[in-house]
Amino acid sequence: MTEPGYLAATRTSYDTVAESYAGVIGSLFGGFPVGRGMLAVFAELVLAGGGGLVADVGCGPGLVTAHLNSLGVSAFGVDLSPKMIDIARSTYPELRFEVGSMTALDVPDGELRGLVAWWSIFHVPREEVPAVIAGFHRALAPGGHLQIGFHVGAGRLSPEKAYGGHPVSYTVDLHRPEDLADLLTEVGFDVTARLTTEGAKRQQAMLLARKRVD
């Protein structure tokens, strides 16, 4: 089966910027206490439900994966970019990282107790997002928790350079929180929290949701 062009473009772009991205993500994450607070809520919910395996999908160099583990959850990272995974494994050798795609998560049905897509889903074209969310739903156990972070807006951005001026060919789809919340509800989640924050260029948003228990 031929790989969609957007996946190849995203992989190549993040392989190109991996070193530069790893160099700046620490300060970005450190300057985002609201986001860390939402991750703390997510971790508390997972642990209150008995704990279990959590996937950080689009993990990049592994910072969020490591942070989740520091909060007490058993998290592993998945990323499309082999170079990002190399950096993550080198930086956090005690943790599990895998090359993979959120469009085809390689986990059994219902294996996960939690899943985080931390500013990664926006590289998936809008028309493909319902299938990705359905894949998250499949991978989560009933009662499992999902957290998604994304850029707020409408339309699609096509930057030519990023993270130190390196050339990139990925696209960035902006989303309205209410649209993603409606999609989560349709797929089989209950949205439990919705938060927007002001960013340097545009609003950012985070959604927490729980897979319904039949």
C-alpha positions as CSV (number, residue, x, y, z in Angstrom):
1,M,0.0,0.0,0.0
2,T,1.4,3.4,-1.0
3,E,2.1,5.7,1.9
4,P,0.2,9.0,1.8
5,G,2.4,11.9,0.8
6,Y,1.7,13.9,3.9
7,L,3.3,11.2,6.1
8,A,6.4,11.1,4.0
9,A,6.7,14.9,4.1
10,T,6.2,15.0,7.8
11,R,8.8,12.3,8.5
12,T,11.4,14.0,6.2
13,S,10.7,17.4,7.7
14,Y,11.1,16.2,11.3
15,D,14.2,14.2,10.5
16,T,15.6,17.4,9.1
17,V,14.8,19.6,12.2
18,A,15.2,16.9,14.9
19,E,18.4,18.3,16.4
20,S,17.2,21.9,16.4
21,Y,13.7,20.9,17.7
22,A,15.2,19.0,20.6
23,G,17.2,22.0,21.5
24,V,14.2,24.3,21.8
25,I,11.5,22.1,23.1
26,G,12.8,22.1,26.7
27,S,12.3,25.9,27.0
28,L,9.0,25.8,25.3
29,F,7.7,23.1,27.6
30,G,9.2,24.8,30.6
31,G,7.4,28.0,29.7
32,F,4.0,26.3,29.5
33,P,2.8,25.6,33.0
34,V,-0.8,25.4,32.0
35,G,0.0,22.6,29.6
36,R,2.0,20.8,32.3
37,G,-1.0,21.3,34.6
38,M,-3.3,19.6,32.1
39,L,-0.8,16.7,31.8
40,A,-0.9,16.4,35.6
41,V,-4.7,16.1,35.5
42,F,-4.5,13.5,32.8
43,A,-2.0,11.5,34.8
44,E,-4.1,11.7,37.9
45,L,-7.1,10.4,36.0
46,V,-5.2,7.5,34.6
47,L,-3.8,6.6,38.0
48,A,-7.2,6.9,39.6
49,G,-8.5,4.4,37.1
50,G,-5.9,1.9,38.2
51,G,-3.0,3.0,36.0
52,G,-1.8,1.1,32.9
53,L,0.0,1.7,29.7
54,V,-0.1,5.2,28.1
55,A,1.0,6.2,24.6
56,D,2.5,9.5,23.8
57,V,1.8,9.7,20.1
58,G,4.0,12.1,18.1
59,C,6.4,12.1,21.0
60,G,9.3,13.9,19.2
61,P,12.5,13.8,21.4
62,G,10.6,12.3,24.3
63,L,10.2,15.2,26.7
64,V,6.5,14.7,27.3
65,T,6.9,11.0,27.6
66,A,9.5,11.4,30.3
67,H,7.3,14.0,32.0
68,L,4.4,11.6,32.1
69,N,6.6,8.9,33.6
70,S,7.7,11.4,36.3
71,L,4.1,11.8,37.1
72,G,3.8,8.1,37.8
73,V,2.2,6.7,34.7
74,S,3.7,4.0,32.5
75,A,4.2,6.0,29.3
76,F,5.9,5.1,26.0
77,G,6.5,7.2,23.0
78,V,5.7,6.8,19.3
79,D,6.9,9.1,16.5
80,L,7.0,9.1,12.7
81,S,10.5,10.4,12.6
82,P,13.4,7.9,13.1
83,K,15.8,10.7,14.0
84,M,13.4,12.0,16.7
85,I,13.2,8.4,18.1
86,D,17.0,8.1,18.1
87,I,17.2,11.3,20.2
88,A,14.5,10.2,22.6
89,R,16.2,6.8,23.1
90,S,19.6,8.4,23.7
91,T,18.2,11.0,26.1
92,Y,15.9,8.7,28.0
93,P,17.4,5.2,27.6
94,E,15.3,3.8,30.4
95,L,12.1,4.5,28.5
96,R,10.4,2.8,25.5
97,F,10.2,4.6,22.2
98,E,9.1,3.3,18.8
99,V,8.9,4.5,15.2
100,G,5.3,4.5,14.2
101,S,2.3,6.5,12.9
102,M,-0.8,7.7,14.7
103,T,-2.6,6.7,11.5
104,A,-2.0,3.0,12.2
105,L,-1.1,2.5,15.9
106,D,0.6,-0.8,16.4
107,V,-1.2,-1.7,19.7
108,P,-3.9,-4.3,20.3
109,D,-7.5,-3.2,20.7
110,G,-8.1,-1.8,24.2
111,E,-4.5,-2.1,25.4
112,L,-4.0,1.5,26.5
113,R,-5.3,3.2,29.6
114,G,-4.3,6.6,28.3
115,L,-3.2,8.4,25.1
116,V,-1.6,11.8,24.5
117,A,-1.3,13.6,21.2
118,W,0.6,16.7,22.2
119,W,0.6,19.1,19.3
120,S,1.0,16.3,16.8
121,I,-2.4,15.7,15.3
122,F,-2.3,18.9,13.3
123,H,0.0,17.4,10.7
124,V,-2.8,15.0,9.7
125,P,-5.0,16.5,7.0
126,R,-8.4,17.5,8.4
127,E,-10.3,14.9,6.3
128,E,-8.1,12.1,7.8
129,V,-8.6,13.2,11.5
130,P,-11.8,11.2,12.1
131,A,-10.0,8.0,11.1
132,V,-7.1,8.9,13.5
133,I,-9.5,9.6,16.4
134,A,-11.3,6.3,15.7
135,G,-7.9,4.6,15.9
136,F,-7.3,6.3,19.3
137,H,-10.7,5.0,20.4
138,R,-9.9,1.5,19.3
139,A,-6.5,1.4,21.1
140,L,-8.0,2.7,24.4
141,A,-9.6,0.5,27.0
142,P,-13.2,1.5,28.0
143,G,-12.8,4.3,30.5
144,G,-9.3,5.2,29.1
145,H,-8.4,8.8,28.9
146,L,-7.3,10.9,25.9
147,Q,-5.6,14.3,25.8
148,I,-5.1,16.3,22.6
149,G,-3.2,19.6,22.2
150,F,-3.5,21.7,19.0
151,H,-3.3,25.1,17.4
152,V,-6.7,26.9,17.2
153,G,-8.0,28.4,14.0
154,A,-9.3,27.5,10.6
155,G,-7.5,26.6,7.4
156,R,-4.1,25.0,6.6
157,L,-0.6,26.5,7.0
158,S,2.3,25.4,4.8
159,P,5.5,26.7,6.3
160,E,8.7,26.5,4.3
161,K,11.2,26.7,7.2
162,A,11.1,25.9,10.9
163,Y,13.2,25.4,14.0
164,G,16.3,27.3,13.1
165,G,15.5,28.0,9.5
166,H,15.6,24.3,8.3
167,P,13.4,23.6,5.2
168,V,10.2,21.7,5.9
169,S,7.4,20.4,3.7
170,Y,4.7,19.4,6.2
171,T,1.4,21.2,6.6
172,V,-0.4,22.3,9.7
173,D,-4.1,22.1,10.0
174,L,-5.8,24.5,12.5
175,H,-8.8,23.3,14.4
176,R,-11.7,24.8,16.4
177,P,-12.0,23.2,19.8
178,E,-15.8,22.8,19.4
179,D,-15.2,20.9,16.1
180,L,-12.8,18.4,17.7
181,A,-15.0,18.1,20.7
182,D,-18.0,17.2,18.5
183,L,-15.8,14.6,16.6
184,L,-14.7,13.0,19.9
185,T,-18.3,12.7,21.0
186,E,-19.4,11.1,17.7
187,V,-16.6,8.6,17.9
188,G,-17.4,7.5,21.4
189,F,-15.7,9.7,23.9
190,D,-17.1,12.0,26.6
191,V,-15.2,15.3,26.6
192,T,-14.3,16.0,30.3
193,A,-12.3,19.2,30.0
194,R,-11.6,21.9,27.4
195,L,-9.0,24.7,27.8
196,T,-7.8,27.4,25.5
197,T,-4.7,29.6,26.1
198,E,-3.3,32.6,24.3
199,G,-0.2,31.9,22.3
200,A,2.4,34.1,20.7
201,K,0.8,33.7,17.2
202,R,-2.6,32.1,17.9
203,Q,-4.6,30.4,20.5
204,Q,-3.7,26.9,21.7
205,A,-6.2,24.4,23.0
206,M,-6.3,21.1,25.0
207,L,-9.1,18.6,25.2
208,L,-9.4,15.8,27.7
209,A,-11.8,13.0,27.0
210,R,-12.8,9.6,28.3
211,K,-13.7,6.6,26.2
212,R,-17.3,5.6,27.1
213,V,-17.9,2.4,29.0
214,D,-20.6,0.4,27.3
